[in-house]
Amino acid sequence: MLLLEERGGVSRLMVILGAVTGVLIGFSLAVLLTLIAGVSLAGALNALAYTYASGPAIASILALSGPIACSAIGLTVAYRARLITIASEGQVIAGAIAALWLLAYSGLKMGPLEGFMAPLLLSGLLGATIGFLVALLKVKLHVNEILSSLMINYIILVVANYIIGGPFREGPFAITRSVPHEYRVSYIIIPAVTGLITLLLWFLMSRTKLGLAVEAYGKAPRAAETYGYNPSRIIFSVALISGFTAGIGGALMILGFQYSMSPMSVFPGYGYMGVLVAWLSANNPLAAFAASLFISSIAVYGRLLQASGVPLGYVLGAQALIVLSALTAVTLVKYRVRWL
């Protein structure tokens, strides 16, 4: 029988180094899988090199990292307080809808600065409201936050599809208006915003009383209560923070590369990728920022593989190998394996 026991004294640096090792192994396995799919070694390596060395691919990586990073950075705070929410997926979608409404449907005329800041604020507030609902269900009704946030995601998906195909529908096809060109932002702006959010949350967690309360409650809830920390206040605080940042991610998606929306048969996945990034980064906001770039690069790499003729099933398999290798390496660093 296989058992995992948590190691003592494992630093976040060791976890990050383990993740890097897993990534390198994963990419090696991904290249091997593309060879099995019939792509030449030169073609597989060219796709990998193009992902990380070409201007257009790097621009796509930076743009896609926006909603992923904003989700992940906020979740690192929530997960430190043991609020295991996955509502970031719905919060990204809701934030995107809010930003699109403000810029393309509200009729408000704004300058470049207002047209950039106002959608971020509105989308963040909507995301925080959803986070507040998750925390309310947990604190007042003792509803498991994983289940409640998952169900909320599906509700948001249905409502978003109704809005996109109904009130926001533009013309004969189920697609919305596009964000006006004057409000669109460069791909350089997206990592600048997520980097600023990262620094703010790092400061919050390492230099403020709230950060101390979150750390104390996350490591020893009963001891934290004994020393006067209010669990409900902590849970509501981290839920609002994680929801606000995920909502901003939705706004960056609309401002940076999506521009319009069409009905979704499945979730876009940016918020769920943020969950993965938060776990890979050991709930460190600084590491989450870097890991989000890595995850978005995998998405771009997959698109390039498809363009080179690799079947979708193999592309998904290659992406899964990279992620699973990183997860396995992190797990082996954090835990020791015992056989009974």
Secondary structure, DSSP 8 states (H G I E B T S, - for coil): -EEEEE-SS--HHHHHHHHHHHHHHHHHHHHHHHHHTT--HHHHHHHHHHHHH-HHHHHHHHHHHHHHHHHHHHHHHHHHTT----THHHHHHHHHHHHHIIIIIS-----HHHHHHHHHHHHHHHHHHHHHHHHHHHHHH---HHHHHHHHHHHHHHHHHHHHHTTT--SSSS------GGG---TTHHHHHHHHHHHHHHHHHHHSHHHHHHHHHHH-HHHHHHTT--HHHHHHHHHHHHHHHHHHHHHHHIIIII-S----SS---HHHHHHHHHHHTTT-HHHHHHHHHHHHHHHHHHHHHHHTT--HHHHHHHHHHHHHHHHHHHHHHHEEEEE-
